[in-house]
Amino acid sequence: MAELAWRFAAAHVLLLPAAVGGIAYLLLRALRASQLRQDCRSPPPGGIGGWCRGAVGAETLSFLADNSSGRGFYHFVHARALRYGACFRTVLFGRTHVFLLSSRARAAAASLLAADPPHFAKRYVRTVADLLGEHSLLCTSHGAHRRMRRAVAGLFASAPTAAFAAAFDRLITARLLADGCKGQAVVLDAALDVTFRAICEMLIGPRDDTRELEQLQSDVMDVTQAMLALPIRLPRTRFYRGLQARKRIMDALRQEISTRRENGLKLDHRDDFLQTLLLKSHMDSPEEALTDEQILDNILTLIIAGQVTTATAITWMVKYLGDNTDLQEKLRSVQLDLASKHNDAPLTLQHLNTMDYAYKTVKESLRMATIVSWFPRVALKDCQVAGFHIKKDWLVNVDARSIHYDPTIYDSPTVFDPSRFNDDMKPYSFLAFGAGSRTCLGMNLAKIMMLIFLHRLVTNFRWEMADHDTSLEKWAMFPRLKNGCPIQLTPIRKDKMH
């Protein structure tokens, strides 16, 4: 009997830890479930306390401080991601922003970028809308965006695209020939000049007045530099200069439209996109016809999107190849072989389609540069994103840069390696041009410009970096080198351009 009692007691002793462990497990599960429910009701963490809810708050000032330094505005995002994690919120220019990074960004991209989600719309900071105009493709609502997108789609058809490629090839060949004679070039200056001339020729036709074109280019630059400035409408402020520049651009374009209408829209020598829009607007029903304001806002948007972003991407591409001379030589060998096959003829779309390794170089440059760092969407109602509560009117930013530098997606993401694009990419792992119905309309034009620039440069010159400073330009809407990427050029052959 004593032995039986001893065994019974021993069994209780052995079962006690298991029972305690089981109870602890159930309690932990209940606690975790409670935390998850609480997370879904809680907003993302972040620094929004105190007096920073105004347009000129602590977070806004910190953002502007980074953007006015050589580090660039993305330093602001990176610092807060280290502090709060892959989902955080902040207040910029008086609006609450939620940033989603890395895996959270990829997961959200499928729902926020792939289509027009019912609870979200595209929305940039107010300064961008003020400078580009409320009818800009970048700022319109779903319905208006679809209508505007249909209206401008003709610009990207095969015939205009082929004509654009020929014009850009002509312009960049002449520019490189001039820079080659000097033995040096500032890549950003060359790229801004050539892309601007090509885009303007496509949109509003060739300009006979050089001063008029230079004024337009200067005004466009003032607009882009004001996009992330404090929205203070006082003389001598950056934002005010941007607004004044926009007014001059609008006045010049209105005068152009007026002149064309006075001539009955029958100027046979006009074969540009503005003429196409005016003719279409003249012939369409009142419901479908574009207003002058819609045309003006989107001509400005297309100039900026076509010039500034592409020129910035070209600059980074040349820098990456200047820093990796082995890859520069590999690319040169491939492109010289292609050049010999088409006998140095002007480049066509068919030629560009054969440039497989050059295209991978373009994609790798776009990945590493990430010209558009994030894609914003505004919540139209209270909802859940990434397990957090998002309130109506909050801006949710899908962070493309964090995706492009995610080591779980790209091996050694800080290494420039075009061969990484030999393999198929994971969905929403490459967001250089966005995704879904808001994918950049001009992405093929950007690829064309980058391929032509790259081919003409690499088949005619070797280059080295003249300045290795990686500081970023202050106040730039898109991250670009402060020094403009100066290079030393060594001609490969002196008889003619490839």
Backbone torsions as a table, in degrees:
resi	resn	phi	psi	omega
1	MET	NA	-43.1	178.1
2	ALA	-62.3	-39.5	179.8
3	GLU	-64.8	-38.3	179.5
4	LEU	-65.6	-42.4	178.6
5	ALA	-63.5	-38.1	179.7
6	TRP	-64.2	-42.3	179.9
7	ARG	-64.8	-38.7	179.5
8	PHE	-63.7	-42.9	178.5
9	ALA	-65.6	-40.4	179.1
10	ALA	-62.9	-38.9	179.4
11	ALA	-63.0	-40.6	178.0
12	HIS	-63.2	-39.0	179.0
13	VAL	-63.8	-40.6	-179.4
14	LEU	-70.7	-35.1	-177.9
15	LEU	-77.6	-23.3	-175.5
16	LEU	-59.4	-47.9	178.5
17	PRO	-61.1	-39.0	179.2
18	ALA	-62.8	-41.5	179.9
19	ALA	-65.3	-44.1	178.5
20	VAL	-61.8	-43.1	179.0
21	GLY	-61.9	-41.3	179.1
22	GLY	-63.5	-43.8	179.0
23	ILE	-63.6	-41.8	179.0
24	ALA	-62.1	-40.9	179.3
25	TYR	-61.0	-45.6	-179.9
26	LEU	-64.3	-38.8	178.5
27	LEU	-65.3	-41.4	179.2
28	LEU	-64.4	-40.5	177.6
29	ARG	-63.0	-42.7	178.9
30	ALA	-63.8	-40.6	178.9
31	LEU	-64.9	-42.8	179.7
32	ARG	-63.5	-42.9	178.2
33	ALA	-61.8	-39.8	178.4
34	SER	-64.4	-39.9	179.1
35	GLN	-64.7	-41.1	179.5
36	LEU	-63.7	-41.7	177.7
37	ARG	-63.9	-38.7	179.1
38	GLN	-66.4	-40.2	178.6
39	ASP	-58.3	-42.7	-178.0
40	CYS	-65.4	-23.6	177.6
41	ARG	-94.9	-8.5	-175.0
42	SER	-101.4	145.5	173.9
43	PRO	-75.3	164.8	176.3
44	PRO	-62.4	154.0	176.8
45	PRO	-69.3	160.8	177.2
46	GLY	166.4	171.8	-177.7
47	GLY	-99.6	93.8	-178.7
48	ILE	-131.5	16.8	-171.8
49	GLY	-77.4	172.8	172.0
50	GLY	64.2	-134.8	-170.1
51	TRP	-88.0	9.0	-169.8
52	CYS	-85.6	9.6	-180.0
53	ARG	-78.9	-15.1	178.3
54	GLY	-73.3	170.4	-180.0
55	ALA	-61.6	-30.1	179.0
56	VAL	-112.0	66.7	-178.9
57	GLY	-98.6	-179.2	-176.1
58	ALA	-61.2	-43.2	-179.4
59	GLU	-68.0	-40.2	177.4
60	THR	-61.7	-43.8	179.2
61	LEU	-64.0	-38.0	177.5
62	SER	-65.8	-41.4	177.1
63	PHE	-60.6	-46.7	-179.7
64	LEU	-67.1	-34.6	178.2
65	ALA	-63.0	-42.5	177.4
66	ASP	-66.2	-39.3	-178.3
67	ASN	-71.3	-21.7	178.2
68	SER	-94.6	5.1	177.3
69	SER	-107.2	178.3	178.3
70	GLY	-77.1	-3.7	-178.3
71	ARG	-84.3	-28.4	-178.0
72	GLY	86.4	161.9	-173.7
73	PHE	-68.3	-20.1	-178.0
74	TYR	-69.7	-18.9	174.7
75	HIS	-59.4	-34.5	176.7
76	PHE	-60.2	-46.4	-179.4
77	VAL	-66.3	-46.0	-177.3
78	HIS	-61.0	-42.9	-178.9
79	ALA	-62.8	-39.8	180.0
80	ARG	-75.9	-30.1	175.0
81	ALA	-65.3	-38.5	176.6
82	LEU	-64.8	-33.3	-176.9
83	ARG	-82.0	-41.8	-171.0
84	TYR	-110.8	-16.7	-178.2
85	GLY	107.5	-168.9	-171.6
86	ALA	-79.0	1.5	173.4
87	CYS	-143.0	117.6	179.3
88	PHE	-145.1	165.3	177.7
89	ARG	-125.5	156.5	178.2
90	THR	-153.1	174.6	176.5
91	VAL	-120.9	119.5	179.4
92	LEU	-125.1	128.2	179.0
93	PHE	53.3	36.5	175.8
94	GLY	82.5	3.1	-179.9
95	ARG	-119.4	142.2	177.0
96	THR	-78.1	126.8	178.0
97	HIS	-115.2	136.8	172.8
98	VAL	-114.1	125.5	179.3
99	PHE	-103.9	131.6	175.4
100	LEU	-113.8	125.7	-175.1
101	LEU	-119.8	156.9	171.1
102	SER	51.7	-125.4	-174.4
103	SER	-62.4	-36.6	177.3
104	ARG	-64.5	-37.9	179.3
105	ALA	-66.6	-43.4	178.6
106	ARG	-62.3	-42.9	-179.8
107	ALA	-63.5	-40.7	-179.2
108	ALA	-74.1	-29.4	-177.6
109	ALA	-59.1	-36.2	-178.4
110	ALA	-60.0	-35.5	-178.3
111	SER	-96.7	-32.2	-175.3
112	LEU	-88.8	-29.1	-175.4
113	LEU	-108.7	-27.1	-171.6
114	ALA	-65.5	-32.8	179.8
115	ALA	-146.0	-173.4	174.9
116	ASP	-89.4	94.7	-177.7
117	PRO	-65.8	146.4	-174.3
118	PRO	-65.3	-24.9	-174.3
119	HIS	-103.6	7.9	-177.6
120	PHE	-138.7	151.7	173.5
121	ALA	-137.1	158.8	179.5
122	LYS	-74.8	139.6	-178.8
123	ARG	-158.6	122.6	172.6
124	TYR	-95.2	173.3	176.8
125	VAL	-60.7	153.9	-171.8
126	ARG	-59.0	-33.6	-178.9
127	THR	-61.1	-35.9	178.9
128	VAL	-64.8	-45.5	179.2
129	ALA	-63.9	-38.5	179.1
130	ASP	-63.6	-35.7	-175.0
131	LEU	-86.8	-35.8	179.8
132	LEU	-88.0	-26.2	-179.0
133	GLY	105.6	148.3	-175.3
134	GLU	-67.6	-17.8	-179.7
135	HIS	-93.9	1.5	-179.7
136	SER	-60.1	143.9	175.6
137	LEU	-55.3	-28.9	-178.4
138	LEU	-77.2	-13.0	-170.7
139	CYS	-124.1	-7.0	-174.6
140	THR	-80.0	161.8	177.5
141	SER	-77.0	176.4	-174.9
142	HIS	-53.5	-55.8	-175.2
143	GLY	-63.3	-47.7	179.4
144	ALA	-64.6	-35.3	179.8
145	HIS	-64.1	-44.0	179.7
146	ARG	-61.8	-40.2	179.5
147	ARG	-66.4	-45.1	179.0
148	MET	-66.1	-37.6	-179.8
149	ARG	-63.3	-40.7	176.4
150	ARG	-63.0	-38.9	-176.1
151	ALA	-66.3	-36.6	-176.1
152	VAL	-96.6	-2.6	-175.8
153	ALA	-60.2	-30.2	-178.6
154	GLY	-61.1	-24.8	179.1
155	LEU	-61.5	-26.5	-172.9
156	PHE	-106.7	16.9	174.6
157	ALA	-70.7	169.7	-171.9
158	SER	-63.5	-42.4	-176.9
159	ALA	-65.8	-50.8	176.6
160	PRO	-61.6	-35.2	179.8
161	THR	-65.8	-42.3	178.5
162	ALA	-64.0	-41.4	178.2
163	ALA	-65.2	-38.4	178.3
164	PHE	-64.0	-43.0	179.4
165	ALA	-59.9	-42.4	179.5
166	ALA	-64.4	-41.9	179.7
167	ALA	-65.9	-43.2	-179.4
168	PHE	-65.4	-39.6	178.4
169	ASP	-61.3	-42.6	178.7
170	ARG	-62.9	-44.3	-177.1
171	LEU	-69.0	-43.0	-177.3
172	ILE	-72.5	-32.3	176.9
173	THR	-62.5	-44.1	179.1
174	ALA	-65.1	-41.0	-178.6
175	ARG	-66.6	-44.6	-179.7
176	LEU	-66.6	-33.4	177.0
177	LEU	-63.1	-42.2	178.8
178	ALA	-67.5	-44.4	179.7
179	ASP	-67.4	-34.9	179.5
180	GLY	-63.1	-34.1	178.1
181	CYS	-65.3	-28.6	179.0
182	LYS	-86.7	-17.2	179.2
183	GLY	78.0	8.3	179.7
184	GLN	-156.6	161.2	179.0
185	ALA	-157.6	151.3	168.0
186	VAL	-103.1	110.3	-168.3
187	VAL	-60.2	-43.5	-177.6
188	LEU	-61.4	-42.4	179.3
189	ASP	-61.6	-46.1	179.9
190	ALA	-63.6	-44.1	-177.7
191	ALA	-67.3	-42.1	178.2
192	LEU	-61.8	-42.2	-178.2
193	ASP	-65.4	-49.2	-174.9
194	VAL	-71.4	-43.4	179.0
195	THR	-63.6	-38.6	179.5
196	PHE	-63.5	-46.8	-178.8
197	ARG	-63.7	-41.1	-179.4
198	ALA	-66.9	-44.6	-179.5
199	ILE	-64.9	-44.0	179.9
200	CYS	-64.4	-40.0	177.8
201	GLU	-60.5	-38.0	179.6
202	MET	-72.4	-39.3	-173.5
203	LEU	-85.8	-45.6	-173.5
204	ILE	-126.0	8.5	176.5
205	GLY	87.2	165.9	179.3
206	PRO	-62.8	145.5	179.1
207	ARG	-107.3	121.4	177.9
208	ASP	-78.4	-28.8	-177.6
209	ASP	-89.0	107.6	-178.6
210	THR	-63.3	-38.9	-179.7
211	ARG	-64.5	-37.9	177.6
212	GLU	-61.9	-42.8	-179.7
213	LEU	-67.6	-40.4	179.2
214	GLU	-65.3	-38.9	177.9
215	GLN	-65.0	-41.7	178.6
216	LEU	-63.1	-42.7	179.4
217	GLN	-64.7	-40.8	178.0
218	SER	-63.7	-41.1	179.9
219	ASP	-67.0	-39.9	177.7
220	VAL	-61.0	-39.9	178.9
221	MET	-66.1	-39.0	177.2
222	ASP	-63.3	-37.2	178.2
223	VAL	-64.3	-47.2	-177.3
224	THR	-66.3	-35.9	-179.1
225	GLN	-73.6	-13.8	179.6
226	ALA	-95.0	-5.3	-171.9
227	MET	-65.7	-29.8	179.2
228	LEU	-114.3	25.8	177.9
229	ALA	-90.9	163.8	174.2
230	LEU	-62.1	133.6	-176.8
231	PRO	-76.4	61.4	-179.4
232	ILE	-104.7	117.0	-175.0
233	ARG	-92.2	58.0	178.3
234	LEU	-120.1	144.6	178.9
235	PRO	-53.3	145.6	177.3
236	ARG	78.7	-2.9	174.1
237	THR	-86.2	157.2	-178.3
238	ARG	-63.5	-41.0	-179.0
239	PHE	-66.2	-41.1	178.9
240	TYR	-62.8	-42.6	177.7
241	ARG	-60.7	-38.9	178.0
242	GLY	-64.1	-41.8	178.5
243	LEU	-64.8	-40.3	177.9
244	GLN	-65.7	-38.3	177.4
245	ALA	-64.5	-42.6	176.9
246	ARG	-58.9	-42.9	180.0
247	LYS	-60.4	-42.5	179.4
248	ARG	-64.7	-40.6	178.5
249	ILE	-62.6	-46.4	179.9
250	MET	-62.0	-41.6	179.4
251	ASP	-62.3	-42.8	-179.8
252	ALA	-65.2	-41.2	180.0
253	LEU	-70.5	-36.9	176.4
254	ARG	-62.7	-40.2	177.5
255	GLN	-63.5	-39.5	177.4
256	GLU	-62.6	-44.2	179.3
257	ILE	-64.1	-43.4	-179.9
258	SER	-60.6	-43.7	179.5
259	THR	-61.7	-42.7	-179.1
260	ARG	-66.9	-39.2	179.6
261	ARG	-69.1	-35.0	177.2
262	GLU	-62.3	-27.4	177.9
263	ASN	-93.5	13.5	175.6
264	GLY	70.6	20.4	-178.8
265	LEU	54.1	33.8	-177.2
266	LYS	-119.3	28.2	178.2
267	LEU	-77.0	103.2	-173.0
268	ASP	-61.2	-28.0	-177.2
269	HIS	-79.2	-7.0	179.2
270	ARG	-84.5	117.2	177.5
271	ASP	-137.5	48.3	-177.3
272	ASP	-115.9	176.6	-172.6
273	PHE	-71.6	-34.8	177.3
274	LEU	-59.2	-43.8	178.5
275	GLN	-61.5	-41.0	178.9
276	THR	-61.4	-44.8	179.8
277	LEU	-64.6	-40.6	-179.4
278	LEU	-66.5	-42.3	178.2
279	LEU	-64.8	-42.7	179.5
280	LYS	-64.0	-42.8	179.6
281	SER	-64.5	-35.3	179.8
282	HIS	-67.9	-32.9	-174.6
283	MET	-95.1	-21.1	-176.7
284	ASP	-72.4	162.8	172.5
285	SER	-67.6	157.6	-179.8
286	PRO	-55.8	-31.2	-179.2
287	GLU	-70.6	-32.9	-176.3
288	GLU	-96.3	-20.8	-175.8
289	ALA	-65.1	139.9	176.7
290	LEU	-83.1	141.7	174.2
291	THR	-78.5	163.5	177.3
292	ASP	-60.2	-38.1	-179.1
293	GLU	-64.3	-38.3	177.5
294	GLN	-65.6	-41.4	178.6
295	ILE	-64.4	-46.1	-177.2
296	LEU	-63.0	-47.8	-179.1
297	ASP	-59.1	-38.1	-175.0
298	ASN	-85.7	-24.0	169.5
299	ILE	-63.5	-45.6	177.5
300	LEU	-62.0	-44.6	179.5
301	THR	-59.3	-43.9	-178.0
302	LEU	-68.7	-34.7	176.8
303	ILE	-63.2	-48.6	-178.2
304	ILE	-65.9	-45.6	-179.3
305	ALA	-64.3	-35.1	-178.0
306	GLY	-80.7	-33.5	-176.4
307	GLN	-90.3	-61.1	-166.5
308	VAL	-67.5	-47.0	-177.5
309	THR	-66.2	-42.7	-177.8
310	THR	-68.8	-42.7	178.5
311	ALA	-61.6	-38.2	177.4
312	THR	-64.5	-44.0	179.0
313	ALA	-63.6	-40.5	177.8
314	ILE	-60.9	-42.3	-179.5
315	THR	-59.9	-47.8	178.7
316	TRP	-64.0	-38.0	179.7
317	MET	-60.6	-45.3	179.1
318	VAL	-65.1	-38.2	177.9
319	LYS	-63.9	-47.0	-178.4
320	TYR	-59.4	-40.6	178.9
321	LEU	-73.8	-30.8	174.7
322	GLY	-66.7	-31.7	178.2
323	ASP	-82.9	-13.2	-177.8
324	ASN	-128.9	75.6	-173.0
325	THR	-64.8	-26.1	177.0
326	ASP	-65.3	-41.1	177.6
327	LEU	-71.7	-33.2	175.8
328	GLN	-60.9	-44.3	180.0
329	GLU	-67.3	-39.1	177.7
330	LYS	-61.7	-45.8	178.8
331	LEU	-63.6	-41.2	-179.2
332	ARG	-60.4	-43.3	179.6
333	SER	-59.7	-44.3	-179.8
334	VAL	-65.7	-44.8	-175.8
335	GLN	-71.6	-34.8	176.3
336	LEU	-65.1	-36.6	176.5
337	ASP	-64.1	-42.3	177.6
338	LEU	-65.9	-39.6	-179.6
339	ALA	-62.1	-38.2	-179.9
340	SER	-66.4	-28.2	-178.1
341	LYS	-76.2	-28.4	177.2
342	HIS	-107.6	19.2	169.8
343	ASN	53.2	39.6	175.8
344	ASP	59.8	22.7	179.0
345	ALA	-70.6	161.0	174.3
346	PRO	-54.1	142.2	-176.0
347	LEU	-72.8	139.6	176.7
348	THR	-120.6	171.9	177.0
349	LEU	-61.5	-33.1	178.0
350	GLN	-64.6	-40.0	176.6
351	HIS	-62.5	-44.8	-177.5
352	LEU	-63.0	-33.2	-178.8
353	ASN	-68.0	-14.9	178.6
354	THR	-92.0	-4.2	-173.9
355	MET	-89.2	69.2	-174.0
356	ASP	-65.6	-50.6	-177.6
357	TYR	-69.1	-36.4	177.0
358	ALA	-63.0	-38.2	179.4
359	TYR	-66.7	-37.6	175.8
360	LYS	-65.2	-34.9	175.9
361	THR	-64.5	-41.2	176.1
362	VAL	-61.2	-46.4	-178.7
363	LYS	-64.1	-41.1	179.5
364	GLU	-66.3	-36.2	176.3
365	SER	-64.4	-42.0	178.8
366	LEU	-66.3	-36.7	177.5
367	ARG	-63.4	-51.1	-175.5
368	MET	-70.2	-37.1	-178.6
369	ALA	-76.5	-36.6	-177.6
370	THR	41.1	71.4	-174.2
371	ILE	-59.6	-42.6	174.0
372	VAL	-99.4	108.1	-169.9
373	SER	-73.7	-31.4	178.2
374	TRP	-153.0	162.3	-178.5
375	PHE	-118.4	116.2	-173.9
376	PRO	-89.5	144.1	171.9
377	ARG	-135.7	139.5	-179.5
378	VAL	-101.8	135.4	179.1
379	ALA	-75.8	127.9	179.6
380	LEU	-88.8	-11.9	176.4
381	LYS	-159.1	165.9	176.0
382	ASP	-60.6	137.8	-177.4
383	CYS	-159.9	-177.4	178.5
384	GLN	-114.1	134.9	173.6
385	VAL	-139.6	128.7	177.7
386	ALA	54.6	32.3	177.7
387	GLY	82.0	5.4	-179.5
388	PHE	-118.1	155.9	178.8
389	HIS	-82.2	126.9	178.7
390	ILE	-114.9	127.1	-178.4
391	LYS	-88.6	156.3	176.5
392	LYS	-54.9	138.3	178.1
393	ASP	79.3	-1.4	172.6
394	TRP	-74.0	146.7	175.7
395	LEU	-95.3	126.1	177.7
396	VAL	-107.0	120.3	-175.5
397	ASN	-107.0	117.0	175.1
398	VAL	-83.4	111.9	-171.3
399	ASP	-82.3	105.3	-178.5
400	ALA	-73.5	-36.2	-177.3
401	ARG	-61.9	-41.0	-179.9
402	SER	-65.7	-32.9	176.1
403	ILE	-68.0	-45.0	-177.4
404	HIS	-66.6	-19.4	179.5
405	TYR	-114.8	21.6	179.6
406	ASP	-82.3	116.1	-177.8
407	PRO	-66.5	-15.6	175.6
408	THR	-78.7	-12.7	178.0
409	ILE	-106.5	-44.5	-177.4
410	TYR	-119.4	123.3	174.0
411	ASP	-66.0	136.8	179.8
412	SER	43.9	63.7	-171.3
413	PRO	-63.9	-19.2	179.6
414	THR	-86.9	-1.3	179.6
415	VAL	-95.5	131.5	178.0
416	PHE	-76.9	113.2	-173.5
417	ASP	-148.4	91.0	180.0
418	PRO	-59.2	-25.6	-177.3
419	SER	-67.6	-13.5	178.2
420	ARG	-63.1	-20.1	179.0
421	PHE	-89.1	10.7	170.3
422	ASN	-66.5	-29.8	-176.9
423	ASP	-96.6	156.1	175.6
424	ASP	-65.0	142.9	-177.7
425	MET	-92.5	151.7	174.3
426	LYS	-69.6	150.6	178.2
427	PRO	-57.1	138.0	176.4
428	TYR	59.2	32.7	175.9
429	SER	-103.3	-9.9	178.6
430	PHE	-132.5	106.5	-172.4
431	LEU	-120.5	35.1	-179.1
432	ALA	-60.1	-30.7	-178.3
433	PHE	-118.5	19.2	-177.9
434	GLY	80.5	-156.3	-179.2
435	ALA	-161.2	160.1	173.9
436	GLY	71.7	-151.7	-173.9
437	SER	-68.2	-13.4	178.5
438	ARG	-105.7	15.6	175.0
439	THR	-55.4	140.1	-177.4
440	CYS	-53.5	120.9	-180.0
441	LEU	-62.4	-32.8	-174.7
442	GLY	-93.4	18.3	-174.6
443	MET	-63.1	-34.2	179.2
444	ASN	-69.9	-35.8	175.3
445	LEU	-64.5	-39.9	178.3
446	ALA	-62.7	-44.3	178.5
447	LYS	-62.3	-40.9	179.4
448	ILE	-60.7	-47.9	-179.1
449	MET	-63.1	-42.2	-179.0
450	MET	-67.0	-40.4	179.7
451	LEU	-66.7	-44.5	-179.0
452	ILE	-65.9	-45.9	177.9
453	PHE	-57.7	-47.0	-177.8
454	LEU	-62.9	-45.8	-178.4
455	HIS	-62.8	-47.5	-178.1
456	ARG	-65.9	-36.0	179.6
457	LEU	-71.5	-49.9	-171.0
458	VAL	-73.6	-25.0	179.7
459	THR	-89.1	-5.7	-179.6
460	ASN	-119.2	-19.7	-176.2
461	PHE	-142.5	150.1	158.2
462	ARG	-98.6	149.8	-179.4
463	TRP	-142.2	152.2	174.7
464	GLU	-128.9	152.0	178.4
465	MET	-70.5	130.0	176.5
466	ALA	-88.6	-14.2	-179.7
467	ASP	-153.6	120.5	-175.6
468	HIS	-93.7	9.4	179.9
469	ASP	-63.6	127.9	-179.0
470	THR	-104.2	12.9	177.5
471	SER	-61.2	145.7	-177.9
472	LEU	-94.4	152.5	178.7
473	GLU	-66.9	137.4	179.3
474	LYS	-68.6	142.9	172.0
475	TRP	66.5	9.3	-178.1
476	ALA	-72.6	137.2	175.9
477	MET	-67.8	-31.8	179.3
478	PHE	-121.5	137.7	-173.8
479	PRO	-65.7	116.3	178.7
480	ARG	-142.0	158.4	-173.4
481	LEU	-68.7	134.5	179.5
482	LYS	-62.2	-37.7	-177.8
483	ASN	-81.8	-4.5	178.0
484	GLY	76.9	2.4	-179.7
485	CYS	66.5	70.3	175.7
486	PRO	-74.8	136.8	-179.1
487	ILE	-132.3	152.4	172.2
488	GLN	-96.9	127.7	-175.2
489	LEU	-104.2	134.0	173.6
490	THR	-121.9	113.7	-177.9
491	PRO	-62.3	142.8	175.4
492	ILE	-81.5	-40.9	174.0
493	ARG	-145.2	154.0	-171.0
494	LYS	-108.2	-3.4	-175.0
495	ASP	-79.9	-40.6	179.9
496	LYS	-163.1	165.9	179.5
497	MET	-81.7	142.9	172.3
498	HIS	-76.1	NA	NA
